[in-house]
Structure formats: structure tokens, C-alpha cells
């Protein structure tokens, strides 16, 4: 598990190359700031993570729907989006502002993370995550393995569109996570 966390830490740094430290990042990562508009900041000058979380959730859910639609499982997109987005919230805090590019990088990050959870649930025979049945229960093991890989590939595609350096960091992290 330490290896997985370390690898995602590396990926988080790839998501935001100029990673800055913030004393209250933990509170901000959990969305404890005032709401506002696109790119808005709270009273401390940090990005509005409530708005960021809502935007990111919409984007991520849309990617899941597109990936799952051909398999008749698009209805499970909301369940896959049920996480807290902690890594992405930390990336937004590190960036100091929310941009469309950061949102796309965080979508890639969340897709990669979810793909590992889909595969982990199969290996551990986990049946519930975030209070809902895991994907392999309704989809079956074989389809869930395929869908986890498709979700990861979609994240890698988003990373490649962003830039080659980001895609390289993404692939290296993906290999470390899956080699654990």
C-alpha cells in the first residue's frame, strides 16, 4: 500500500509541476472553504474547492459514461465518481488556482486512481465501495477487468493530449502502481 500512495504522490507532482506547500491544505482538500465562481478563491486566496470539486465531478462522470456506454454500464458512472477527490483537491491547492488544464489533468488522475480501485476490488473480492456495489458485481469479473483497463487507458489518453512529459510521468506511475 505504501508503494501505491508513494506512486500517486509522484503523479500528483506531475499534475502540478510547481507544487507549493500550504499549512491548511488538509482542510482545503476536504472542501472546507467558501463557494464561489469559476476560478474563484476563498478568503485566504486559495482556490474555491467546492466549485472545483463540482466541476471535476461533472468532467470525471462524463468520461466514465463515455467509457462505460458501449458496455451498457453507463449507469454506473455516478458510482465510480463517488470518491472524495482528495488527490485532485490537493493538486488544486498546490496550483493556487483552478484552470481548465488543471481540471483535465485531475480528470486523468482520478481515472487512473479509479482504474486501480476497480482492479483492487476484483482481487480483494470487495463488494461495496463508498456505500454502493463495486463494478465487478453487476458487470462480472471479466468485464470489470476490461472496464478498469479502459478507464486507465482513457486517463492515459487525456495525459497524452496534455503534454508528453505529463504522459510519461503518468505511465511511469501507472507501471509502478500495477507492479506493486
ABEGO torsion letter per residue (X at the ends): XAAAAAAAAAAAAAABABBBBBAAAAAAAAGBBBBBBBGBBBAAGBBBAAAAAAAAAAAAAAAAAAAAAAAGAAAAAAAAAABAGAAAAAAAAAAGBBBAAAAAAAAAAAAAAAAAAAAAAAAAGBABBGGBBBAAAAAEAAAAAAAAAAAAAAAAAAAAAABAAAAAAAAAAAAAAAAX
